């Protein structure tokens, strides 16, 4: 499954006071590759009889998206940018058209010369147009905080949460039968199942640079998972990591 045709994007720019924005329309066509079709079957149910038929797909998917973005000037203490794309786009999971929501938010805050914080949020969602069910949804908030305690001492914290959900696939917009995917090892075709993963990653860094050429880094990172998204109640640790880096410049 691949994109083969992209039509030009039309857009405009608007600025009002301290806020700048951009809006546009994206029109394109994607085509289905024959190699992808050979790896799929569709389950067909006729009363008590269950059999399979080839997944034919649709040769072309016409898409029409609306995109917009806004951004503040690079103020001394604050910077905000956001983008949003919505419309009719490709559902690559089931090779059908879908409603999509792709969004991004980036907020940078520098209240003092020593403290810097940045919050980033990314959202991707593919929705079936016939019943409004979600095929795929990815949500990724990320927070980074940096603090310069003194000239030689620096702290940094990064926390990122990744929530990824995918529904069981079906031959959407055609037969609505369950999609069967070929196992590359056994060659057997099996149904897809809904999946969900919720991972939380935290990283800490301490830096000490007393003189030019002399530096010590101490870091710690931890990966955790939980069954339900953004609950922070059933987190279980998957891995931990520590690292130390020392550097000293000898002067002759």
ABEGO torsion letter per residue (X at the ends): XBBABBBBBBBBBBBBEABBBBBBBBBBBBBBBAAAAAABBBBBBBEABBBBBBBAEBABBBBBBBBBBBBBBBBAABBBBBBBBBEBBBBAAAGBBBBBBBBBBBBBBBABAABBBBBBBBBBBBBBAAAGBBABBBBBBBBBBBBBABAABBBBBBBBBBBBBBBBBBBBGBAGBBBBBBBAAAGBBBBBBBBBBBBBBBBBBBBBBABBGBBBBBBBBBBBBBABBGAGAABBBABBBBBBBBBBBBBX
